[in-house]
Amino acid sequence: MRRAIELRRAGRPWPRRAPRQGESSIATCPLDGGSPLSVRGLRGASFPSSGPSAGGNLFVVAAEPTYLRIVALDTETGQRRLVREIRPADPAGVCMVGSPRITPDGRSYAYTVARYLSTLYLVEGLK
């Protein structure tokens, strides 16, 4: 039997991946040994970017190829609120935006960008 590890911040459970038979979900696991509680409101390929904020919300990221959508998720009710969309200022050559990190208050963030840039040379008059 697997033992769950829970991290707490400000007395609130920290979410973790809790694999079940044939599926993957996010759950909070009480330290007192209770059953894991599924986090409501996760959709598709959304994943947590940070632990619960002071307000009890979890910042969840829906990653698109060239931008990130950050949503505040109330883990008890499943309600979602769009916080921001993160797009690089210069979209030239962007093939991936990822690895978001968000502060607990949701006001500051960092992310990585992968780009493919190249130079095309035109050569004339070669013999």
Secondary structure, DSSP 8 states (H G I E B T S, - for coil): -------EETTEE--EE--BTTB--EEE--TTS---EE-TT--TT-EE-S---TTSEEEEEEE-SS-EEEEEEETTT--EEEEEEE--S--TTEEEEEEEEE-TTSS-EEEEEEE---------S--
